[in-house]
Amino acid sequence: MPAPTRQRCHAVLAGLVTLATAAVVSLGVSAPASAADSWTETGSDRADPLTESQGLTSVEVPANSPNHYTGIGTIPVSVSVRGWNHVGDPDASYDGYFIEPYQRDSGNSKMFRVQAPGGTWSEYVHTLSAGEALNNSWDAISPDGQWMLAGEWGTMNRLLVFPTPGLNPATSPSANLPQASTVRLDHPVRDIQGCDFSGPTSLLCSSDDPDGALFGMTKPLVQVDLSAAPNGTADVTGHVTALRQLPLRSSCSGSFEAEGIDYDRRTGMRVIVMSPGFCVLTDSKTYKFSRG
């Protein structure tokens, strides 16, 4: 989420008493699923606003690893004191590398914090390219492990491609992490909070779009089909389809916030949706979906 949204989240958490009188009404907003929709909601778990409010990813290696989540409360003090005060939606490679995207309020760089399967951490800093937004909302590792996609906030016609830090041999914590290429989208997207590869050339993305003008619905689940698997040497195009609106259900009225997404080839898809007002504490959810 961008700085204004993060400030709203802090205000909610700090001012719970003043929000206790928020209107409590049943809200069930849902746009009709399109013909392309192939994801069915199967359940949900409560999403903790401190430690599960930004993103999530499943981890396959080592075996039986727990899912990883990110939120305000998961940022290490050693990281936040250096200005990296926002963590986005992370991802993990099939062989167990875990990558968190970080941003700060000013400067000309963003950071990716990498945990190797053995548990060691390293940091890779990317100096912004010309015209690149400061936001670092998410990362998505390609199935072959060599390339990582990341995105910017706002209305965008592209996704950014990097060599995967820690996995691609061209990367080093002591050198700038360069942008390698770009995914050129055939339809604009807005406020993407997370993307995850569901195949070599397909991505599922969660959008926090509050307007609805782009796809006829707010908070859509978006699919991006690539013209080719990213290889870092040439741009590829991405065909964008809005599949359905994400679930927006709460005991409080107000603005929901769609957050990170995870595709697990073993179990399906999960998406975090944070509830409005006081209910951010009580009924924010990680929704589960199965294909078909």
Backbone as JSON, one array per atom type, in Angstrom:
{
  "sequence": "MPAPTRQRCHAVLAGLVTLATAAVVSLGVSAPASAADSWTETGSDRADPLTESQGLTSVEVPANSPNHYTGIGTIPVSVSVRGWNHVGDPDASYDGYFIEPYQRDSGNSKMFRVQAPGGTWSEYVHTLSAGEALNNSWDAISPDGQWMLAGEWGTMNRLLVFPTPGLNPATSPSANLPQASTVRLDHPVRDIQGCDFSGPTSLLCSSDDPDGALFGMTKPLVQVDLSAAPNGTADVTGHVTALRQLPLRSSCSGSFEAEGIDYDRRTGMRVIVMSPGFCVLTDSKTYKFSRG",
  "N": [[0.84, -1.19, 0.0], [0.44, 2.37, -0.6], [2.05, 5.33, 0.93], [-0.04, 7.14, 1.98], [-2.14, 5.32, 2.39], [-0.95, 3.55, 4.17], [-0.65, 5.24, 6.34], [-3.33, 5.58, 6.98], [-3.94, 3.02, 7.87], [-2.31, 2.86, 10.15], [-3.57, 4.83, 11.66], [-6.06, 3.72, 12.1], [-5.41, 1.5, 13.69], [-4.35, 2.8, 15.88], [-6.42, 4.29, 16.84], [-8.63, 2.86, 17.92], [-10.63, 3.05, 19.86], [-12.08, 5.35, 19.25], [-13.22, 4.55, 16.95], [-15.03, 2.7, 17.65], [-17.7, 3.18, 17.54], [-18.46, 2.85, 14.98], [-20.57, 2.34, 12.15], [-22.46, -0.63, 12.1], [-23.19, -2.79, 9.87], [-24.49, -5.24, 7.69], [-22.62, -6.11, 4.92], [-22.4, -7.07, 1.68], [-20.89, -7.07, -1.06], [-20.81, -7.79, -4.44], [-19.79, -8.33, -7.69], [-21.21, -9.66, -10.69], [-19.76, -12.68, -11.83], [-17.49, -12.94, -14.56], [-17.54, -14.54, -17.83], [-15.06, -15.63, -18.09], [-14.27, -16.3, -15.58], [-12.85, -18.59, -13.39], [-12.44, -19.27, -10.8], [-13.37, -20.31, -7.64], [-14.68, -19.42, -4.53], [-13.71, -20.98, -1.54], [-13.42, -20.89, 1.21], [-12.22, -19.24, 4.24], [-9.83, -17.51, 6.34], [-9.16, -15.67, 9.34], [-7.44, -12.6, 8.98], [-4.71, -11.25, 10.48], [-4.29, -7.89, 11.48], [-1.81, -6.76, 12.05], [0.27, -8.54, 11.4], [-0.44, -9.9, 9.1], [-1.35, -8.29, 7.07], [-0.44, -7.31, 4.66], [0.76, -9.11, 2.76], [1.28, -12.5, 1.48], [2.68, -15.8, 1.16], [3.13, -19.13, -0.01], [5.39, -21.73, 0.95], [7.47, -24.13, -0.36], [9.86, -25.49, 0.08], [12.01, -25.79, 2.83], [10.36, -29.03, 3.16], [7.01, -29.09, 4.41], [7.01, -26.49, 5.33], [5.8, -23.54, 6.98], [3.27, -21.19, 5.85], [4.26, -17.93, 4.75], [3.75, -14.6, 5.95], [3.25, -11.04, 5.59], [3.34, -7.83, 7.2], [2.74, -4.77, 9.03], [3.78, -5.42, 11.5], [5.74, -7.31, 10.97], [8.1, -6.26, 10.06], [11.5, -6.14, 10.56], [13.22, -4.47, 13.24], [15.83, -3.69, 12.68], [15.68, -3.23, 10.01], [13.63, -1.3, 9.64], [14.67, 0.95, 10.98], [16.43, 1.95, 9.2], [14.9, 3.22, 7.42], [13.3, 1.68, 5.75], [10.21, 1.26, 5.74], [7.91, 0.07, 4.85], [6.54, -2.98, 3.88], [5.78, -5.17, 1.23], [3.8, -7.48, -0.75], [5.07, -10.7, -0.59], [7.04, -13.33, -2.22], [7.85, -16.78, -2.9], [10.29, -18.97, -4.22], [10.21, -22.07, -6.09], [12.21, -23.62, -5.08], [12.59, -22.7, -2.54], [13.62, -20.12, -1.9], [12.9, -17.01, -0.4], [11.37, -13.9, -0.84], [11.02, -10.56, 0.09], [9.47, -7.46, -0.67], [10.49, -4.09, -0.24], [9.88, -0.64, 0.58], [10.54, 2.89, 1.0], [9.82, 6.2, 2.32], [11.03, 8.22, 0.89], [13.69, 9.07, -1.45], [15.67, 7.29, -3.94], [15.43, 4.59, -4.46], [14.56, 1.08, -4.11], [14.08, -1.91, -2.17], [14.86, -5.4, -1.97], [14.46, -8.04, 0.14], [16.02, -11.0, 0.89], [15.62, -14.36, 1.79], [17.49, -17.24, 2.06], [17.1, -20.81, 1.52], [18.46, -22.02, 3.66], [18.15, -20.23, 5.71], [19.6, -17.84, 5.96], [19.79, -14.27, 5.54], [19.78, -11.69, 3.04], [20.25, -8.51, 1.4], [19.08, -6.73, -1.42], [19.43, -3.95, -3.35], [17.7, -1.77, -5.48], [18.28, 0.79, -7.71], [16.19, 3.34, -8.79], [14.88, 3.34, -12.09], [14.66, 5.67, -14.86], [11.73, 7.53, -14.58], [10.47, 5.6, -13.03], [8.23, 4.58, -10.5], [8.32, 5.06, -6.92], [7.1, 3.2, -5.33], [6.9, -0.16, -4.06], [5.23, -2.63, -4.27], [4.92, -5.43, -4.49], [6.3, -8.7, -5.26], [7.01, -11.24, -7.69], [8.11, -14.4, -8.41], [9.44, -16.04, -11.22], [8.51, -19.29, -12.53], [10.85, -20.72, -13.27], [12.69, -19.63, -11.63], [14.57, -17.67, -12.29], [13.83, -15.06, -12.93], [12.22, -12.13, -11.76], [9.22, -10.46, -11.21], [7.91, -7.19, -10.56], [5.88, -4.49, -9.27], [4.38, -1.2, -9.73], [2.6, 1.5, -8.07], [-0.71, 2.91, -8.55], [-2.24, 3.86, -11.71], [-1.24, 1.81, -14.23], [0.56, 0.68, -17.13], [2.35, -1.34, -17.32], [4.55, -3.95, -16.09], [7.43, -4.6, -14.1], [10.55, -6.21, -14.78], [13.07, -8.11, -13.24], [16.34, -9.59, -12.73], [16.24, -12.44, -10.64], [16.89, -11.75, -7.33], [19.49, -13.31, -5.51], [18.99, -15.78, -6.66], [19.34, -15.65, -9.47], [22.39, -15.81, -11.14], [23.55, -13.45, -11.94], [23.16, -11.52, -10.06], [24.0, -9.62, -7.1], [24.4, -8.84, -3.62], [26.05, -6.68, -3.19], [25.94, -5.07, -5.39], [24.08, -2.91, -7.62], [20.71, -3.83, -8.22], [19.55, -4.39, -11.29], [16.91, -3.23, -13.49], [15.69, -5.5, -15.85], [13.96, -5.93, -18.04], [10.65, -5.35, -19.43], [7.17, -5.93, -18.89], [4.7, -5.31, -21.12], [1.54, -4.15, -20.85], [-1.66, -4.84, -22.29], [-3.88, -3.56, -21.46], [-4.72, -1.08, -19.12], [-3.98, -1.31, -15.59], [-4.88, -0.88, -12.13], [-3.58, 0.08, -9.02], [-2.28, -2.37, -8.14], [-1.83, -4.86, -5.8], [-0.62, -7.28, -5.43], [0.92, -9.98, -7.21], [1.18, -13.25, -8.62], [2.83, -15.98, -10.13], [0.97, -18.31, -11.95], [1.6, -20.14, -13.74], [4.07, -20.76, -16.35], [3.69, -18.59, -18.12], [1.64, -17.07, -17.08], [-0.09, -14.94, -14.84], [-1.68, -14.25, -11.73], [-3.35, -11.57, -10.23], [-4.02, -9.27, -7.57], [-6.09, -6.51, -7.28], [-6.43, -3.32, -5.87], [-8.16, -1.46, -6.82], [-10.22, 1.28, -6.41], [-12.13, 2.47, -7.91], [-13.35, 1.28, -10.27], [-13.79, 1.83, -12.95], [-12.1, 0.8, -14.91], [-12.59, -1.94, -15.32], [-15.27, -2.34, -14.84], [-15.84, -3.11, -12.28], [-14.98, -2.84, -8.82], [-11.97, -3.59, -6.94], [-10.8, -5.94, -8.39], [-10.0, -9.39, -9.23], [-7.33, -10.14, -11.23], [-6.1, -11.45, -14.27], [-3.08, -11.98, -16.0], [-1.85, -12.77, -19.05], [1.07, -13.73, -20.5], [2.99, -13.03, -23.47], [5.23, -14.51, -23.81], [7.48, -16.44, -21.78], [9.2, -14.57, -19.29], [12.52, -13.48, -20.0], [14.42, -11.64, -19.51], [15.88, -10.37, -21.48], [14.35, -9.26, -23.49], [11.41, -7.28, -23.95], [8.1, -8.37, -23.11], [4.63, -8.87, -23.98], [1.55, -8.43, -22.17], [-1.56, -9.83, -21.79], [-4.5, -8.65, -20.42], [-7.04, -9.63, -18.19], [-9.97, -9.18, -16.35], [-11.15, -11.22, -13.86], [-13.02, -11.58, -11.73], [-14.79, -9.94, -9.03], [-13.14, -9.45, -5.94], [-13.94, -10.91, -2.72], [-15.96, -8.87, -0.65], [-16.83, -8.46, 2.3], [-18.12, -7.62, 5.44], [-18.77, -6.72, 8.9], [-18.72, -4.06, 9.26], [-19.26, -0.9, 7.65], [-17.78, 0.82, 4.87], [-14.55, 1.46, 3.36], [-12.96, -1.21, 1.85], [-9.78, -2.97, 1.68], [-8.0, -4.51, -0.72], [-5.36, -6.83, -0.64], [-2.34, -8.73, -0.62], [-1.61, -11.63, -2.74], [-1.56, -15.17, -3.26], [-0.55, -17.92, -5.16], [-0.68, -21.32, -4.97], [0.56, -24.18, -6.26], [-0.14, -26.6, -5.26], [-2.44, -26.35, -3.71], [-4.16, -24.21, -4.46], [-5.47, -20.87, -4.63], [-5.01, -17.88, -2.67], [-6.18, -14.83, -1.2], [-5.75, -11.74, 0.44], [-8.04, -9.65, 2.09], [-8.64, -6.67, 3.64], [-10.76, -5.46, 6.17], [-13.08, -2.64, 6.58], [-12.72, 0.27, 8.79], [-13.27, -0.2, 12.32], [-13.54, -2.9, 12.07], [-11.32, -3.88, 10.82], [-9.82, -5.18, 12.65], [-11.34, -7.37, 13.41], [-12.76, -8.86, 11.4], [-11.25, -9.02, 9.02], [-10.0, -10.88, 6.25], [-8.31, -13.78, 4.92], [-9.0, -15.06, 1.94], [-9.86, -18.16, 0.41], [-9.49, -19.96, -2.65], [-10.5, -22.19, -5.24], [-9.7, -23.63, -8.43], [-12.09, -23.65, -11.0]],
  "CA": [[0.0, 0.0, 0.0], [1.24, 3.58, -0.6], [2.18, 5.98, 2.22], [-1.3, 7.59, 2.57], [-2.91, 4.17, 2.87], [-0.28, 3.04, 5.36], [-0.99, 6.14, 7.44], [-4.7, 5.26, 7.38], [-3.91, 1.78, 8.65], [-1.78, 3.19, 11.48], [-4.57, 5.59, 12.39], [-7.1, 2.78, 12.54], [-4.89, 0.68, 14.78], [-4.08, 3.64, 17.04], [-7.63, 4.95, 17.31], [-9.7, 1.87, 17.95], [-11.72, 3.46, 20.73], [-12.91, 6.32, 18.55], [-13.91, 3.88, 15.84], [-15.91, 1.67, 18.18], [-19.08, 3.5, 17.23], [-18.66, 2.73, 13.53], [-21.83, 1.67, 11.79], [-22.32, -2.07, 11.97], [-24.21, -3.26, 8.95], [-24.05, -6.36, 6.87], [-22.26, -5.64, 3.59], [-22.0, -8.16, 0.81], [-20.79, -6.51, -2.41], [-20.26, -8.77, -5.36], [-20.15, -8.17, -9.09], [-21.36, -10.96, -11.36], [-18.52, -13.23, -12.4], [-17.45, -12.96, -16.02], [-17.46, -15.88, -18.42], [-13.7, -16.14, -17.95], [-13.99, -16.61, -14.18], [-12.73, -20.02, -13.12], [-12.0, -19.41, -9.42], [-14.51, -20.41, -6.74], [-14.34, -19.24, -3.12], [-13.9, -22.22, -0.79], [-13.31, -20.7, 2.65], [-11.46, -18.07, 4.64], [-9.23, -17.44, 7.67], [-8.96, -14.3, 9.8], [-6.14, -11.99, 8.67], [-4.29, -10.36, 11.56], [-3.93, -6.6, 10.87], [-0.41, -6.4, 12.29], [1.26, -9.47, 10.83], [-0.94, -10.55, 7.88], [-2.15, -7.26, 6.41], [0.18, -6.86, 3.42], [0.95, -10.15, 1.76], [1.42, -13.88, 1.91], [3.18, -16.74, 0.17], [3.38, -20.5, 0.41], [6.8, -22.12, 0.84], [7.52, -25.57, -0.61], [11.14, -26.04, 0.55], [11.95, -27.22, 3.17], [9.03, -29.64, 3.21], [6.15, -28.77, 5.55], [7.25, -25.12, 5.79], [4.57, -22.77, 7.15], [3.1, -20.04, 4.97], [4.84, -16.67, 5.23], [2.89, -13.43, 5.83], [3.91, -9.77, 5.89], [2.5, -6.78, 7.73], [3.49, -3.76, 9.77], [4.46, -6.05, 12.62], [6.78, -8.27, 10.58], [9.3, -5.56, 9.62], [12.51, -6.13, 11.63], [13.67, -3.14, 13.67], [17.08, -3.38, 11.98], [15.31, -2.77, 8.66], [12.83, -0.07, 9.71], [15.47, 2.1, 11.42], [17.13, 2.47, 8.02], [13.93, 3.89, 6.56], [12.47, 0.75, 4.99], [9.08, 1.2, 6.66], [6.76, -0.61, 4.25], [6.81, -4.26, 3.22], [4.67, -5.53, 0.36], [3.42, -8.89, -0.9], [6.29, -11.45, -0.92], [6.89, -14.57, -2.97], [8.88, -17.79, -2.66], [10.58, -19.8, -5.38], [9.9, -23.48, -5.9], [13.27, -24.27, -4.3], [12.63, -22.24, -1.17], [14.06, -18.74, -1.66], [11.78, -16.17, 0.02], [11.75, -12.52, -1.15], [10.12, -9.52, 0.55], [9.73, -6.15, -1.28], [10.45, -2.97, 0.7], [9.99, 0.72, 0.1], [10.59, 3.92, 2.02], [9.04, 7.37, 1.96], [11.76, 9.13, 0.01], [14.9, 8.5, -2.01], [15.62, 6.85, -5.34], [15.71, 3.16, -4.5], [13.7, 0.13, -3.41], [14.9, -3.0, -1.67], [14.3, -6.75, -1.89], [15.12, -8.77, 1.23], [15.99, -12.39, 0.44], [16.01, -15.43, 2.72], [17.86, -18.49, 1.4], [16.5, -21.97, 2.2], [19.16, -22.31, 4.91], [17.77, -19.27, 6.74], [20.37, -16.6, 5.93], [19.15, -13.14, 4.87], [20.6, -10.72, 2.33], [19.46, -7.4, 0.86], [19.42, -6.3, -2.77], [18.86, -2.62, -3.55], [17.52, -1.37, -6.87], [18.17, 2.22, -7.97], [15.07, 3.55, -9.7], [15.09, 3.72, -13.47], [14.01, 6.92, -15.22], [10.28, 7.45, -14.62], [9.95, 4.5, -12.21], [7.63, 4.99, -9.24], [9.03, 4.62, -5.72], [6.38, 2.11, -4.67], [7.39, -1.53, -4.24], [4.07, -3.26, -3.65], [4.87, -6.89, -4.55], [7.22, -9.38, -6.18], [6.56, -12.55, -8.17], [9.26, -15.13, -8.97], [9.07, -16.91, -12.32], [8.66, -20.71, -12.16], [12.21, -21.21, -13.44], [13.48, -19.02, -10.58], [15.6, -16.74, -12.75], [13.33, -13.71, -13.16], [11.28, -11.64, -10.75], [8.41, -9.31, -11.6], [7.49, -6.28, -9.49], [4.95, -3.51, -9.81], [4.27, 0.15, -9.19], [1.26, 1.86, -7.63], [-1.44, 3.81, -9.43], [-2.69, 3.3, -12.98], [-0.02, 1.42, -14.92], [0.49, -0.14, -18.34], [3.53, -2.18, -17.38], [5.15, -4.59, -14.93], [8.89, -4.54, -14.21], [11.23, -7.51, -14.73], [14.41, -8.06, -12.68], [16.93, -10.9, -12.4], [15.8, -12.77, -9.28], [18.01, -11.61, -6.39], [19.83, -14.51, -4.77], [18.84, -16.96, -7.5], [20.0, -15.4, -10.75], [23.82, -15.6, -10.86], [23.98, -12.09, -12.3], [22.85, -10.6, -8.97], [24.88, -9.6, -5.93], [23.98, -7.83, -2.64], [26.96, -5.54, -3.22], [25.77, -4.34, -6.64], [22.72, -2.49, -7.92], [19.85, -4.79, -8.89], [19.05, -3.6, -12.42], [15.73, -3.67, -14.23], [16.16, -6.22, -17.03], [13.02, -5.75, -19.15], [9.33, -4.85, -19.05], [5.95, -6.53, -19.42], [3.84, -4.25, -21.66], [0.17, -4.6, -20.7], [-2.57, -4.37, -23.34], [-4.98, -2.85, -20.8], [-4.19, -0.56, -17.86], [-4.41, -1.84, -14.3], [-4.77, 0.16, -11.11], [-3.34, -0.26, -7.61], [-2.02, -3.8, -7.98], [-1.24, -5.13, -4.49], [0.14, -8.52, -5.46], [0.81, -10.88, -8.35], [1.88, -14.51, -8.44], [2.78, -16.83, -11.31], [0.17, -19.53, -11.88], [2.17, -20.97, -14.8], [5.23, -20.09, -16.92], [3.34, -17.35, -18.81], [0.37, -16.57, -16.56], [-0.06, -14.33, -13.52], [-2.9, -13.83, -11.06], [-3.03, -10.35, -9.51], [-5.08, -8.65, -6.79], [-6.12, -5.07, -7.5], [-7.17, -2.53, -4.88], [-8.82, -0.4, -7.57], [-11.43, 1.71, -5.72], [-12.98, 3.21, -8.84], [-14.15, 0.35, -11.04], [-14.0, 2.24, -14.34], [-11.27, 0.04, -15.85], [-13.13, -3.28, -15.6], [-16.67, -2.43, -14.46], [-15.93, -3.59, -10.91], [-13.88, -2.48, -7.93], [-11.21, -4.68, -6.3], [-10.89, -7.16, -9.2], [-8.96, -10.39, -9.44], [-6.89, -9.9, -12.61], [-5.18, -12.41, -14.87], [-2.21, -11.45, -17.04], [-1.26, -13.82, -19.86], [2.26, -13.2, -21.17], [3.25, -13.54, -24.81], [6.34, -15.46, -23.66], [8.06, -16.42, -20.44], [10.23, -13.54, -19.21], [13.91, -13.96, -20.07], [15.3, -10.55, -19.14], [16.58, -9.77, -22.62], [13.41, -8.58, -24.37], [10.1, -7.04, -23.38], [7.0, -9.23, -23.54], [3.34, -8.25, -23.78], [0.67, -9.1, -21.22], [-2.99, -9.66, -22.04], [-5.12, -8.45, -19.11], [-8.44, -10.0, -18.06], [-10.55, -9.14, -15.0], [-11.88, -12.47, -13.71], [-14.14, -11.44, -10.81], [-14.52, -9.07, -7.9], [-12.75, -10.13, -4.72], [-15.0, -10.83, -1.7], [-16.0, -7.67, 0.18], [-17.84, -8.74, 3.32], [-17.7, -7.18, 6.77], [-19.81, -6.19, 9.77], [-18.6, -2.6, 9.22], [-19.34, -0.27, 6.35], [-16.63, 1.65, 4.54], [-13.66, 1.05, 2.27], [-12.11, -2.39, 2.0], [-8.49, -2.89, 1.0], [-7.45, -5.76, -1.26], [-3.92, -6.88, -0.38], [-1.52, -9.66, -1.38], [-2.17, -12.84, -3.34], [-0.65, -16.32, -3.36], [-0.97, -19.11, -5.88], [0.04, -22.52, -4.55], [0.2, -25.21, -7.23], [-0.63, -27.78, -4.53], [-3.72, -26.15, -3.01], [-5.03, -23.2, -5.06], [-5.16, -19.45, -4.52], [-5.48, -17.16, -1.49], [-6.09, -13.38, -1.32], [-6.07, -11.01, 1.67], [-8.89, -8.46, 2.0], [-8.76, -6.05, 4.95], [-12.08, -4.86, 6.38], [-13.05, -1.21, 6.91], [-12.95, 0.77, 10.14], [-12.96, -1.02, 13.47], [-13.56, -4.32, 11.7], [-10.0, -4.33, 10.37], [-9.32, -6.07, 13.7], [-12.19, -8.5, 13.74], [-13.2, -9.75, 10.32], [-10.4, -9.08, 7.83], [-9.94, -12.28, 5.88], [-7.59, -14.38, 3.81], [-9.97, -15.9, 1.25], [-9.31, -19.29, -0.31], [-10.18, -20.24, -3.9], [-10.06, -23.32, -6.06], [-9.98, -23.43, -9.84], [-13.24, -24.37, -11.52]],
  "C": [[0.88, 1.24, 0.0], [1.22, 4.25, 0.76], [0.86, 6.48, 2.79], [-2.13, 6.44, 3.11], [-2.29, 3.59, 4.12], [-0.6, 3.91, 6.56], [-2.41, 5.88, 7.92], [-4.72, 4.02, 8.25], [-3.39, 2.03, 10.05], [-2.83, 3.91, 12.31], [-5.67, 4.68, 12.91], [-6.64, 2.0, 13.75], [-4.69, 1.51, 16.04], [-5.35, 4.22, 17.64], [-8.82, 4.03, 17.4], [-10.9, 2.35, 18.76], [-12.66, 4.41, 20.0], [-13.69, 5.7, 17.41], [-14.94, 2.87, 16.34], [-17.38, 1.92, 17.87], [-19.37, 3.42, 15.74], [-19.95, 1.97, 13.24], [-21.58, 0.19, 11.56], [-23.49, -2.56, 11.13], [-23.65, -4.42, 8.17], [-23.82, -5.87, 5.46], [-21.78, -6.8, 2.77], [-21.98, -7.7, -0.62], [-20.18, -7.54, -3.31], [-20.74, -8.47, -6.76], [-20.32, -9.53, -9.72], [-20.05, -11.42, -11.98], [-18.61, -13.22, -13.92], [-17.36, -14.39, -16.51], [-16.09, -16.49, -18.25], [-13.37, -16.6, -16.54], [-13.94, -18.12, -13.98], [-12.27, -20.27, -11.69], [-13.21, -19.32, -8.49], [-14.04, -20.29, -5.3], [-14.67, -20.52, -2.34], [-13.82, -22.06, 0.72], [-12.5, -19.47, 2.95], [-10.88, -18.28, 6.03], [-9.12, -15.97, 8.05], [-7.55, -13.85, 9.45], [-5.79, -11.0, 9.78], [-3.8, -9.03, 10.99], [-2.49, -6.18, 11.08], [0.56, -7.27, 11.5], [0.81, -10.14, 9.53], [-1.7, -9.57, 7.0], [-1.59, -6.81, 5.06], [0.28, -7.96, 2.37], [1.16, -11.52, 2.37], [2.03, -14.7, 0.78], [3.32, -18.11, 0.79], [4.84, -20.85, 0.13], [6.87, -23.63, 0.71], [8.77, -26.24, -0.03], [11.65, -25.19, 1.7], [10.51, -27.74, 3.24], [8.32, -29.27, 4.5], [6.43, -27.39, 6.13], [5.92, -24.39, 5.97], [4.48, -21.68, 6.08], [3.75, -18.81, 5.6], [3.84, -15.54, 4.98], [3.73, -12.18, 6.09], [2.87, -8.76, 6.37], [3.37, -5.78, 8.48], [4.33, -4.4, 10.87], [5.54, -7.04, 12.26], [8.07, -7.59, 10.12], [10.32, -5.56, 10.76], [12.94, -4.7, 11.97], [14.94, -2.73, 12.92], [16.84, -2.9, 10.55], [14.59, -1.44, 8.73], [13.65, 1.14, 10.14], [16.29, 2.69, 10.29], [16.16, 3.04, 6.99], [13.03, 2.99, 5.75], [11.24, 0.42, 5.84], [7.82, 0.61, 6.04], [7.22, -1.88, 3.56], [5.57, -4.64, 2.42], [4.4, -7.03, 0.35], [4.63, -9.69, -1.36], [5.99, -12.63, -1.84], [8.04, -15.5, -2.6], [9.05, -18.62, -3.92], [10.26, -21.26, -5.06], [10.99, -24.2, -5.11], [13.54, -23.56, -2.98], [13.21, -20.88, -0.89], [12.84, -17.87, -1.42], [12.2, -14.72, -0.14], [10.65, -11.57, -0.71], [10.46, -8.2, -0.15], [9.55, -5.02, -0.27], [10.51, -1.64, -0.03], [10.13, 1.66, 1.29], [9.97, 5.19, 1.47], [9.75, 8.32, 1.01], [13.01, 8.42, -0.52], [14.69, 8.03, -3.44], [15.88, 5.36, -5.46], [14.6, 2.37, -3.82], [14.54, -1.08, -3.08], [14.14, -4.32, -1.66], [15.13, -7.54, -0.88], [14.92, -10.26, 0.99], [16.43, -13.32, 1.56], [16.28, -16.7, 1.92], [17.24, -19.66, 2.16], [17.17, -22.33, 3.52], [18.87, -21.33, 6.02], [18.52, -17.96, 6.72], [19.64, -15.54, 5.11], [20.17, -12.29, 4.15], [19.69, -9.67, 1.71], [20.01, -6.97, -0.5], [18.69, -4.99, -3.04], [18.84, -2.3, -5.04], [17.41, 0.15, -6.94], [17.12, 2.44, -9.05], [15.54, 3.92, -11.1], [14.36, 5.03, -13.74], [12.49, 6.71, -15.31], [9.67, 6.36, -13.75], [9.41, 5.04, -10.89], [8.37, 4.38, -8.05], [8.39, 3.39, -5.08], [6.96, 0.75, -5.02], [6.37, -2.46, -3.59], [4.14, -4.77, -3.59], [6.05, -7.4, -5.37], [6.66, -10.75, -6.51], [7.72, -13.22, -8.89], [8.78, -16.07, -10.06], [9.29, -18.37, -11.94], [10.06, -21.27, -12.33], [13.17, -20.59, -12.43], [14.41, -17.92, -11.0], [15.14, -15.3, -12.88], [12.25, -13.38, -12.15], [10.54, -10.43, -11.3], [8.07, -8.49, -10.36], [6.63, -5.2, -10.11], [4.97, -2.2, -9.08], [2.81, 0.43, -8.84], [0.61, 2.8, -8.64], [-1.91, 3.09, -10.68], [-1.47, 3.07, -13.85], [-0.33, 0.57, -16.15], [1.67, -1.09, -18.45], [3.76, -2.87, -16.04], [6.65, -4.62, -15.17], [9.49, -5.93, -14.04], [12.67, -7.31, -14.25], [15.01, -9.47, -12.69], [16.58, -11.2, -10.94], [16.98, -12.66, -8.31], [18.22, -12.88, -5.58], [19.76, -15.78, -5.59], [19.51, -16.8, -8.86], [21.48, -15.09, -10.49], [24.34, -14.22, -11.21], [23.76, -11.09, -11.17], [23.84, -10.72, -7.83], [24.38, -8.55, -4.94], [24.85, -6.58, -2.67], [26.83, -4.71, -4.49], [24.31, -3.94, -6.82], [21.96, -3.62, -8.62], [19.17, -4.08, -10.06], [17.71, -4.12, -12.93], [16.2, -4.3, -15.53], [15.28, -5.98, -18.25], [11.68, -5.35, -18.58], [8.26, -5.75, -19.64], [5.04, -5.39, -19.84], [2.4, -4.75, -21.66], [-0.72, -4.03, -21.8], [-3.79, -3.64, -22.79], [-4.44, -2.33, -19.48], [-4.76, -1.28, -16.65], [-4.2, -0.75, -13.26], [-4.56, -0.46, -9.73], [-3.2, -1.76, -7.4], [-1.28, -4.01, -6.66], [-0.42, -6.41, -4.46], [-0.08, -9.25, -6.76], [1.59, -12.15, -8.02], [1.75, -15.31, -9.73], [1.9, -18.04, -11.03], [0.59, -20.51, -12.96], [3.32, -20.19, -15.41], [4.92, -18.75, -17.57], [2.02, -16.78, -18.3], [0.53, -16.08, -15.13], [-1.48, -14.1, -13.03], [-2.54, -12.64, -10.16], [-4.25, -9.84, -8.75], [-4.97, -7.14, -6.94], [-6.95, -4.4, -6.42], [-7.91, -1.36, -5.53], [-10.13, 0.03, -6.9], [-12.48, 2.3, -6.64], [-13.91, 2.32, -9.66], [-14.32, 0.69, -12.5], [-13.22, 1.37, -15.32], [-11.92, -1.26, -16.27], [-14.62, -3.42, -15.25], [-16.89, -3.0, -13.08], [-14.76, -3.05, -10.1], [-13.2, -3.75, -7.43], [-11.24, -5.98, -7.13], [-9.71, -8.11, -9.0], [-8.62, -10.34, -10.92], [-5.95, -11.02, -13.04], [-4.38, -11.72, -15.96], [-1.55, -12.62, -17.76], [-0.14, -13.24, -20.71], [2.43, -13.82, -22.55], [4.39, -14.54, -24.82], [6.81, -15.4, -22.22], [9.14, -15.35, -20.38], [11.63, -14.14, -19.24], [14.92, -12.85, -19.8], [16.0, -9.87, -20.28], [15.66, -9.0, -23.55], [12.1, -8.37, -23.64], [9.11, -8.08, -23.9], [5.7, -8.45, -23.31], [2.52, -9.08, -22.8], [-0.78, -8.79, -21.54], [-3.73, -9.7, -20.71], [-6.6, -8.82, -19.16], [-8.85, -9.86, -16.6], [-11.46, -10.35, -14.84], [-13.13, -12.33, -12.84], [-13.79, -10.39, -9.78], [-14.11, -9.93, -6.7], [-13.85, -9.99, -3.67], [-14.86, -9.57, -0.84], [-17.14, -7.83, 1.19], [-17.3, -8.34, 4.69], [-18.93, -6.78, 7.58], [-19.77, -4.67, 9.83], [-18.75, -2.1, 7.8], [-18.11, 0.6, 6.13], [-15.79, 1.03, 3.45], [-12.84, -0.17, 2.66], [-10.76, -2.13, 1.35], [-8.05, -4.29, 0.59], [-5.94, -5.72, -1.1], [-3.27, -7.98, -1.22], [-2.26, -10.91, -1.83], [-1.11, -13.93, -3.36], [-1.29, -17.41, -4.19], [-0.07, -20.26, -5.47], [-0.39, -23.65, -5.48], [-0.33, -26.48, -6.56], [-2.06, -27.6, -4.02], [-4.65, -25.14, -3.66], [-4.55, -21.79, -4.78], [-5.72, -18.88, -3.23], [-5.25, -15.66, -1.71], [-6.5, -12.75, 0.0], [-6.96, -9.82, 1.33], [-9.08, -7.91, 3.41], [-10.08, -5.29, 5.05], [-11.97, -3.37, 6.74], [-13.17, -0.94, 8.4], [-12.49, -0.15, 11.24], [-12.83, -2.49, 13.1], [-12.27, -4.8, 11.06], [-9.41, -5.31, 11.37], [-10.08, -7.39, 13.78], [-12.54, -9.42, 12.59], [-12.48, -9.55, 8.99], [-10.11, -10.54, 7.52], [-8.86, -12.56, 4.83], [-8.55, -15.38, 3.16], [-9.26, -16.96, 0.44], [-10.16, -19.56, -1.55], [-9.63, -21.51, -4.53], [-10.44, -23.04, -7.51], [-11.17, -24.28, -10.27], [-14.41, -24.37, -10.55]]
}
